[in-house]
Amino acid sequence: MKKIVLVTGVSRNMGLGFETARQLSALGYTVVITARDIDKVTLLAADAGLIAKTLDVTSESSIDKLVSQFSEQFGKLDVLINNAGGFFDQGGAAASTDMTFVKDAFDLNVLGAWRTIKAFKSLLEKSESGRIVNVSSGAGSFTDPVFGMANHAGNVPAYAITKLALNGLTVKFAKELKETKIKINSVCPGFVATYPGTEAWGARPVTEGVKGIVWAATLPDDGPSGGFFRDGKSLNW
Ligand SMILES: NC(=O)c1ccc[n+]([C@@H]2O[C@H](COP(=O)([O-])OP(=O)(O)OC[C@H]3O[C@@H](n4cnc5c(N)ncnc54)[C@H](OP(=O)(O)O)[C@@H]3O)[C@@H](O)[C@H]2O)c1
């Protein structure tokens, strides 16, 4: 049976999730792409020979429904890409941020991945080589010279702190999964042109940005777990 991949947050053809799905599909994986809006994801899947399903990562019942579908259809999960994310509060300030915005950002960027990993853990354990990739950001790094917590010109306080917490989740799960075949890592794709006009600000092509995600999704059995990477190279926390 082919390896099965689940990618969350795939509603746009310019997004990292869709390109990750396309590259993994080209490598021979069976790829399930998911989004809140079934119409959007169905359209994308049809164009690229992928499977479309509904998933809202802020809803436990939505996740549980998808787990049941995977159990029946595939009986396992080989690769989970926690790509769904957002709440990029460019130019924000921690001192004036609306706390509802912060709560919603955590609900999506941290708890979304946490719920999904928890719910799919037993199906990942059925894989010969389970891999989890948490799509993080240099904004959640303390020391990244351009995007890091103390250096980011745009500040993005809520976004950065959720990605910092997501990296913590990676470390905790790596510790708990140490005796299993599952590897989990955080990956920063770099600044990627997933929205029109961002190339002019220095964003790189999506095809380049997803390479590190695909690398972490396809790690060999002696590959790392519990790390933070960009383009397959270690990033400082
Ligand atoms: N682009 C960059 O430069 C960059 C850099 C570092 C990290 N990242 C990370 O990369 C990931 C993908 O970002 P992107 O740039 O490709 O932008 P994007 O296309 O906007 O990706 C975010 C996706 O998350 C989905 N989403 C939002 N709420 C959701 C929910 N409750 N359940 C499921 N899906 C939900 C969105 O779908 P809806 O249409 O339903 O809202 C969208 O498809 C994010 O985690 C982002 O933080 C991006």
The ligand as a MOL file (V3000), in Angstrom:
LIG
                    3D

  0  0  0     0  0            999 V3000
M  V30 BEGIN CTAB
M  V30 COUNTS 48 52 0 0 0
M  V30 BEGIN ATOM
M  V30 1 N 4.0860 32.2130 3.5580 0
M  V30 2 C 5.1100 32.3880 4.3960 0
M  V30 3 O 6.0230 33.1950 4.1410 0
M  V30 4 C 5.1840 31.5780 5.6610 0
M  V30 5 C 6.3580 31.6850 6.4460 0
M  V30 6 C 6.4590 30.9250 7.6010 0
M  V30 7 C 5.4310 30.0850 7.9620 0
M  V30 8 N 4.3010 29.9980 7.2070 0 CHG=1
M  V30 9 C 3.2240 29.0920 7.6340 0
M  V30 10 O 2.8490 28.2650 6.5620 0
M  V30 11 C 1.5040 27.8180 6.7280 0
M  V30 12 C 0.7420 28.0400 5.4280 0
M  V30 13 O 0.7040 29.4210 5.1390 0
M  V30 14 P 0.5180 30.0270 3.6650 0
M  V30 15 O 1.4580 31.1480 3.5560 0
M  V30 16 O 0.5440 28.9310 2.6590 0 CHG=-1
M  V30 17 O -0.9290 30.7200 3.7540 0
M  V30 18 P -2.4230 30.1840 3.5790 0
M  V30 19 O -2.6400 29.6590 2.1990 0
M  V30 20 O -3.3010 31.2840 4.0390 0
M  V30 21 O -2.4950 28.9560 4.5660 0
M  V30 22 C -3.2300 28.9010 5.7340 0
M  V30 23 C -4.3080 27.8700 5.5610 0
M  V30 24 O -4.8720 27.5710 6.8610 0
M  V30 25 C -6.2530 27.3990 6.6520 0
M  V30 26 N -7.0450 27.5050 7.8830 0
M  V30 27 C -7.3770 28.6200 8.5860 0
M  V30 28 N -8.1400 28.2690 9.6390 0
M  V30 29 C -8.2980 26.9150 9.5940 0
M  V30 30 C -8.9760 25.9760 10.3930 0
M  V30 31 N -9.6450 26.3430 11.4860 0
M  V30 32 N -8.9340 24.6570 10.0430 0
M  V30 33 C -8.2480 24.2710 8.9530 0
M  V30 34 N -7.5790 25.1090 8.1360 0
M  V30 35 C -7.6080 26.4260 8.4700 0
M  V30 36 C -6.6370 28.4690 5.6360 0
M  V30 37 O -7.8690 28.1220 5.0390 0
M  V30 38 P -9.1730 29.0720 4.9930 0
M  V30 39 O -9.2770 29.4840 3.5400 0
M  V30 40 O -10.2810 28.1770 5.4090 0
M  V30 41 O -8.9630 30.2250 5.9210 0
M  V30 42 C -5.4490 28.3320 4.6640 0
M  V30 43 O -5.7120 27.3420 3.7050 0
M  V30 44 C 0.9510 28.6000 7.9280 0
M  V30 45 O 1.0120 27.7810 9.0760 0
M  V30 46 C 1.9220 29.7730 8.0550 0
M  V30 47 O 1.9870 30.2850 9.3690 0
M  V30 48 C 4.1500 30.7390 6.0600 0
M  V30 END ATOM
M  V30 BEGIN BOND
M  V30 1 1 1 2
M  V30 2 2 2 3
M  V30 3 1 2 4
M  V30 4 1 4 5
M  V30 5 2 4 48
M  V30 6 2 5 6
M  V30 7 1 6 7
M  V30 8 2 7 8
M  V30 9 1 8 9
M  V30 10 1 8 48
M  V30 11 1 9 10
M  V30 12 1 9 46
M  V30 13 1 10 11
M  V30 14 1 11 12
M  V30 15 1 11 44
M  V30 16 1 12 13
M  V30 17 1 13 14
M  V30 18 2 14 15
M  V30 19 1 14 16
M  V30 20 1 14 17
M  V30 21 1 17 18
M  V30 22 2 18 19
M  V30 23 1 18 20
M  V30 24 1 18 21
M  V30 25 1 21 22
M  V30 26 1 22 23
M  V30 27 1 23 24
M  V30 28 1 23 42
M  V30 29 1 24 25
M  V30 30 1 25 26
M  V30 31 1 25 36
M  V30 32 1 26 27
M  V30 33 1 26 35
M  V30 34 2 27 28
M  V30 35 1 28 29
M  V30 36 1 29 30
M  V30 37 2 29 35
M  V30 38 1 30 31
M  V30 39 2 30 32
M  V30 40 1 32 33
M  V30 41 2 33 34
M  V30 42 1 34 35
M  V30 43 1 36 37
M  V30 44 1 36 42
M  V30 45 1 37 38
M  V30 46 2 38 39
M  V30 47 1 38 40
M  V30 48 1 38 41
M  V30 49 1 42 43
M  V30 50 1 44 45
M  V30 51 1 44 46
M  V30 52 1 46 47
M  V30 END BOND
M  V30 END CTAB
M  END
